[in-house]
Amino acid sequence: MSEHHGHDHSHAVVTEGNAKKLTFALALTCIFLIIEVIAGFITQSLALLSDAAHMFTDAAALAIALVAIKIGKMPADDKRTFGYQRFEILAALFNASMLFIVAMYILFEAYQRFSHPPEIQSMGMLIVAVIGLIINLISMQILFSSSTESLNVKGAYLEVLSDAVGSIGVIIGAAIIYFTGWMWVDTLIAVLIGFWVLPRTWILLKQSINILLEGVPEEIDIEQLRNDLLGLQDVESIHQLKVWAITSKNIHLTVHLYAPQADHNLLYQQALEMLSHQHGIREITLQIEDYECGVHSSGHRHDDHDPHSHHQQDSHQH
């Protein structure tokens, strides 16, 4: 049995960069949140208050994302051999849940307001919404590059994006109310914001739950992966293929390769290169077997207790 280990410290650099971006976006969001809540009550605008509610979830999402990054950097120990990396996914799940609850509340409040729309101060509503849109666009620009690297940051980015759309909706609503006096438009805009947010919330929820259930990551084509492994030189069959993710970018794979004629070191290197370059998987454990062992998916037999039946090789990059 031989083991191979490799290390990549680029993840730490990315995480530190994410923390700085999130901190700046959080400061901007908190400042405007206070302004928008006060303005929402003064102008009696449900659309503005719904935007403020989304802004609050933005602030919470950014704060949780920051905490997740700090906790995620804590080292592994005897109790948690993977460390605390998956806290990122718990944070993303919590953010999505908050967004969902806020959207449902806004829809309920809008339903009640349709019959008795209050008097709206459209000019104040318009000014605050424009300021909010500017701040959201700045935050989006800060977070965009990191949103593809981390599901946690992606959750925060989606929160800010949904709030930016909300601000645009409030601006349009304020303009219509100012020129027509149609107070019900404010409630309609609030409803549209809620319906726009819900599908994106569902996507984030689904991604988070899939990782927590250790499902195959969406970017992995498991059938193609299986065929590529079977296509390696001297591999006659495979079994115990498992692919899962600890975080949105930390994908793991384990597999048993039945290859009685293979040069184990050469096969290992070929498999590692294929999995890394073609499928983006770098946390790999391969077990290369010389003998048919027990009954598995390909019809071969194996005996897990035979100490001479396999060679195991591992690759880990962090």
N, C-alpha and C positions, 0 to 999 in steps of 0.2 A: 504494500500500500504506500503510495507517495502523495504528497500534498504540495500544491503550488499556490503561492499567495502574491497578489499584487495590490498596490495601494494607490489611490488617486485622491489628492486633497483639494481638488477644484471645488467640491461640494461646499466646503467650509467658506471659501471665498464668496461663492454665490450667495450663501446664507447670510453672510455679513452684509453684503450689498443689499439684499432684500430687506434686512432690518433697518438700514438707514433710509431706504425709500419709504418703508411703511411708517417710520417715525415722522418723517416730514409730512406725508399725506395725512397722518392722524392729527397733527397739530393744525393743519389747515381746516380739516373737517370739523374738529371740535369748536374752533372759533366761529365758524359759520353756523354750526348747529344751534348755538345759543341765540344768534341773531334771528335765525329762521323760526325757531319756536316762538319767540316773542312776537315777531311779525305775523305769524300765523294766527295767533289769538287776537291781535289788534285788528287785522284785516278781515277776520271771520272766514278765511279761505280754507276749505277742507283740502283742496288741491295742494296748497302751501303746507298745511299740516301733514298731509300724507308724504310730501316731499321731505319734511322735517323728520318724519318717522323713519323714512328710508335713510336719511342722513345719520340718524341715531344708530341704525344698524350698520351703516358704513363705519362709524366710529368704533362700535363694538367689534366689528369684523377686523378692523385694522389693529385694534388693541389685542384681540385674541391671537391674530396672526403673529404679532410681535412676541407674545408670550410663548406661542408654539415654537417659534424659532429658537428662543432662549432655552426652553425645556428640551427641544429636539437635539441640541448640541451637548446635552449631558451625556457622559460616557456610559457604556454598557457596564453591567455588574452581574453578579451571580444570580440575581433575581430576574433581571431583564437583559438577556443576552443580545437582544437587538437594540438595547438602549431605549430612548424615549422618542425615536423618530416618528412613530405613528401618532403622536400627539397632534401632529399637523393635520391628520385626517379627521381626528375628533373635532378639531377647531373648524375645519371646513364643513363638517356635518352640522355643527352647532350654528354656524353662520347661515347655512341654507335653511335650517329649521326656523331661525329668527325671521328671515326674509319671508318665509311662507306664512308665518303667524301674522306679521305686519300687513302683508297683502290681503289676507282674509279679513282683518279688522277694518282696513280701509274700505273694502267692498261692503261690509256690513254697515259701516257708518254712512257710506254713500247711499245705500238703499233707504236708510231712514231719512236722509236729507232731500231725496228727490221730491217728496210731497211738500216740504216746507223749506225751500232754499233760503238761507239767510242773506242779508245785505252784504255785498262784498266790496271792499275798498280795492278796486282793481289796480290803481296806480302803484300803491304800496306793494301789492302782490307782484306786480311786474318788475319793480326795481329789485326786490329781494330775490326773485327767481333768476334774474340776469346775473346777479352777483354769485348765486349758487352755481349756475352753469359754468361760469368762469373758473370757480374753485374746483368743480368736478373735472373739468377738462385738464387742469393742471395736475390733479391727482392721477388721472388716467394716463397722462403722458409719463409720469414718474413710475407707475406700476406696470405699464404695458410690457416692457421687455422681460420682466421677471414672471409675468403671468403664465408663460409657457413652460417655466422651469419648476413651478411649485403649485400643487392643487390648492394649497393654503392661500398663496398670493393670488391665484386665479379667482378664488372665492371673494377676496377683498376687492379685486379688480371688477368683478361682475357687480358687486354691490355699488361701487362708484359709477360704473357704466349705467346701471339701472337708474341711479339717482340723476345722472346727467340727462337721460331721456325724460325723467320726471320733470326736471327743471324746464326743458324745452316745452313739455306739455303745459306747464303752469304759465309760461310766457305766452303761448298761443291762447290759452284760456283767458288770461288777463286782458289781452288785446281785444278779444271778442266781447268780453263783458264791458270793457271801456266804451266800445263803439256801438254796442247793441243793447246793453243793459240786461242781457239774458243771464240771470244768476245761476240757472241750472247747469250752465256750461262748466262751472267750477266743479260740480259733483261728477259730471261726465268725464272730465279730465282725470279726476281722482280714480274713477273706475278703470279707465284705459291704462293708467299707470299700473294699477293692480294686476290687470290681465297681461300686461307686457312683462311684468316681473316673474309671474308664476312659472312659465315654461323654462326660463333660465334657472330658476331655483330648483326645479325638478331635475334638470341635467346635473347640477352640482350634487344634489342629494343622491342621485343614482350612482355617480362616480365614487362618491365617498363610501356609500354602502357596499359597492362592489369590492373596494379595497379592504374594508373591514371584514367582509366575508371571504377574503382571500380568493376572489374570482380571478380569472385570466384578465390581465389589463386589456383595455379596449384596443390599444395600438398593436397588440400581438395577434397575428394570424396563426392560431394553434395548428390548423391543418397543414399550412405551409411549413411551419416549424417542424412538425412531425416528419413530413416528407424530406426536408433538408437533412434531418438527423439520419433517416434511413438511407439517404443518398451518400453518406460519408463512406469512404473506402473501407471495405471489410465488415461493415455493420450489417448483420443479418436480421436483427430485429431489435426493437426497443420496448421498454415497459417502465412503469412507475414514473411517467412523465408528469411533472407538476410545475406549473408556472404561476407565480403570484407576486404581489407587490407589497412592500412594507410602507412606502410612501408613493407619491405620484410618479417619481422618477427612479425609485430604487426597486428594480425588478429582479426577482430570484427565480432560478430554475434548478430542479434536480431531475436526473434521468438515469436509468440503467441501460447500458448498451451491450447487447450480446454480440461479441465479435471475437470468436475463437482464433481466427487467423491473423488478428491485427497486431501491429506494433503499438503497444499501449501508449507510449509517450507521443508517438507521431499522431495517433488517432486523437489523443487528448488535445494536442496543439491545433489540429485541423478543426475539431469541434469548437474549441474556444474561439478561434478566429471567426468561424462561420456565425456563431451565436452573437458574438460581439458586434461584428460589422453588418451582418444582414438583419439582425433582430434587435440590436441595441441592448442585449442582456450581458451583464458583466459579473453578476453574482451567481456563480455556477458550481454545482456539485455533480460530477460525473462518476458513475460506477461502471467500470468496464469488466464484463464477465467472460471468462474462458469456457465455462461449461453451461450447458442447458440447465437452468435451474427452475424449480417449482412450476406450476401452471400459471402462465400470465396471458396477457391480451393477445400475444402473437402465437400462442399455442405451444411455446417452449416450456420446459419444466425447470424448476430451480429449488435449491435447498438453501434457505437463508442461514442455516447453521454450519454450512461447509466453509471452513476458514480458507480453503484454497480456491474458492470458486470465483473470486473477483479481485479487481484492483480498483481502488477508489482514488479519485483525484479531485481537488477542489480549487476553485479560483475565486478570489474575493477582491473587489476594488471598491473603495469607499469614496 
